[in-house]
Amino acid sequence: MRDLATGILAIVALFVVLVAGTLIAKSRANRVEPVDALPSSTADLQIKEVDLEEETRGVRWRLKAEQALMYEKEGQTKLRNLAVQVYEKERSWTIVGEEGDLYQNTKNVEIRGGVVLTSSDGMRLETTVMRWDAADKVMWTDAPVILSRAGSVVRGTGLKVRMDEEVTTVSGRVRATFVPGARR
């Protein structure tokens, strides 16, 4: 679970940096035509087909999103159909979701709808919503979670990852099935 906490911290931190950098860079670019399927007439900035890649502190990351809508007055950016890939020296992480919000003042993030986090070492986390509290460096959800790796599965009704302490807690009624001899 220590590797999980470290990996999740890296993903969330890079995601926040990526989205903030994207918003700053794109806020100075030309405006993009609105997407008809989304109610975006009040967005200050609209970006279709977001595809950004950058390297920060030796970690390469890439963000793809179908659309980003920036609301300056509310201090919020909405993302649709997003995928973030983080490449570290020894492994990589991918997190996908149907939609997400970045709160610019607090740098808090929420990803919703079919949220799946996978790592190159075989760990997979599934839930419906994942939140990042930047001030406390805590990733959490109060939605059911499924953690799986090499046939072992842990299910719970919530999850909290305290990055500074490298502690991961699966909460609620927890059910775990471990495969003998599987790497944990």
JOPEJO-V36394 format. One record per residue. N is the residue number from 1. RES is the residue in one small letter. PHI is phi in degrees with one decimal (NA if undefined). PSI is psi in whole degrees, -180 to 180 (none if undefined). Layout:
N_RES_PHI_PSI, N_RES_PHI_PSI
This chain:
1_m_NA_-24, 2_r_-63.5_-42, 3_d_-63.9_-38, 4_l_-62.1_-48, 5_a_-62.0_-44, 6_t_-65.0_-44, 7_g_-64.6_-43, 8_i_-65.6_-40, 9_l_-58.9_-45, 10_a_-62.5_-44, 11_i_-63.8_-49, 12_v_-65.9_-44, 13_a_-61.3_-45, 14_l_-67.3_-36, 15_f_-62.2_-46, 16_v_-62.6_-46, 17_v_-62.5_-43, 18_l_-60.0_-51, 19_v_-65.5_-43, 20_a_-61.9_-45, 21_g_-62.3_-41, 22_t_-61.0_-45, 23_l_-64.4_-42, 24_i_-65.3_-47, 25_a_-64.3_-45, 26_k_-77.1_-22, 27_s_-68.2_-19, 28_r_-95.5_-3, 29_a_-91.9_177, 30_n_-67.3_151, 31_r_-72.1_148, 32_v_-105.7_146, 33_e_-61.4_148, 34_p_-67.3_153, 35_v_-92.6_125, 36_d_-61.6_-33, 37_a_-72.5_-17, 38_l_-115.8_142, 39_p_-76.0_90, 40_s_-120.9_17, 41_s_-64.2_-21, 42_t_-98.1_0, 43_a_-69.0_139, 44_d_-76.6_-29, 45_l_-144.9_135, 46_q_-127.2_131, 47_i_-128.9_127, 48_k_-100.0_150, 49_e_50.8_62, 50_v_-74.1_130, 51_d_-147.4_100, 52_l_-121.9_143, 53_e_-138.0_138, 54_e_-155.6_160, 55_e_-118.9_128, 56_t_-132.8_123, 57_r_52.0_43, 58_g_77.5_3, 59_v_-114.0_125, 60_r_-94.1_136, 61_w_-137.0_158, 62_r_-141.7_132, 63_l_-116.1_130, 64_k_-124.3_136, 65_a_-147.9_145, 66_e_-66.5_-36, 67_q_-158.7_146, 68_a_-127.2_132, 69_l_-121.5_124, 70_m_-107.6_129, 71_y_-117.4_98, 72_e_-64.2_-45, 73_k_-60.1_-41, 74_e_-82.8_-14, 75_g_67.9_38, 76_q_-137.0_144, 77_t_-122.0_131, 78_k_-106.3_135, 79_l_-119.1_144, 80_r_-120.0_137, 81_n_46.2_72, 82_l_-107.4_152, 83_a_-143.6_129, 84_v_-119.8_129, 85_q_-116.2_134, 86_v_-123.3_127, 87_y_-114.5_115, 88_e_-103.0_178, 89_k_-60.1_-45, 90_e_-105.9_-9, 91_r_-161.7_172, 92_s_-134.4_159, 93_w_-131.9_147, 94_t_-135.2_135, 95_i_-128.3_131, 96_v_-126.6_153, 97_g_-163.2_161, 98_e_-75.6_-35, 99_e_-154.8_161, 100_g_-156.6_161, 101_d_-130.1_139, 102_l_-118.0_124, 103_y_-96.5_111, 104_q_-65.0_-38, 105_n_-68.8_-40, 106_t_-98.6_-17, 107_k_65.6_18, 108_n_-74.2_150, 109_v_-132.4_143, 110_e_-133.8_129, 111_i_-118.5_133, 112_r_-130.8_157, 113_g_80.1_100, 114_g_58.0_46, 115_v_-73.7_124, 116_v_-134.1_126, 117_l_-113.8_126, 118_t_-128.6_150, 119_s_-121.9_157, 120_s_-67.3_-17, 121_d_-90.0_11, 122_g_99.1_-2, 123_m_-79.8_141, 124_r_-138.0_133, 125_l_-123.2_130, 126_e_-125.9_137, 127_t_-162.1_-180, 128_t_-102.0_-19, 129_v_-153.2_140, 130_m_-135.7_135, 131_r_-122.2_149, 132_w_-124.1_121, 133_d_-99.8_103, 134_a_-66.5_-38, 135_a_-63.8_-43, 136_d_-93.0_-5, 137_k_52.8_53, 138_v_-125.8_129, 139_m_-104.1_133, 140_w_-154.3_161, 141_t_-150.5_148, 142_d_-108.2_14, 143_a_-96.8_158, 144_p_-55.9_143, 145_v_-127.5_152, 146_i_-131.3_120, 147_l_-108.4_130, 148_s_-140.6_151, 149_r_-166.6_127, 150_a_49.7_41, 151_g_88.6_-16, 152_s_-84.4_141, 153_v_-135.9_135, 154_v_-123.5_127, 155_r_-120.2_142, 156_g_-153.2_178, 157_t_-103.1_9, 158_g_-176.1_170, 159_l_-150.9_140, 160_k_-138.1_128, 161_v_-120.2_114, 162_r_-94.1_104, 163_m_-63.7_-44, 164_d_-61.0_-36, 165_e_-91.6_-8, 166_e_53.1_48, 167_v_-120.4_130, 168_t_-118.0_129, 169_t_-124.2_124, 170_v_-96.1_126, 171_s_-111.2_177, 172_g_79.0_-155, 173_r_-78.9_108, 174_v_-99.9_136, 175_r_-129.1_126, 176_a_-127.8_137, 177_t_-128.1_120, 178_f_-112.1_138, 179_v_-87.9_125, 180_p_-57.6_134, 181_g_81.3_-3, 182_a_-76.7_147, 183_r_-74.6_132, 184_r_-105.8_none
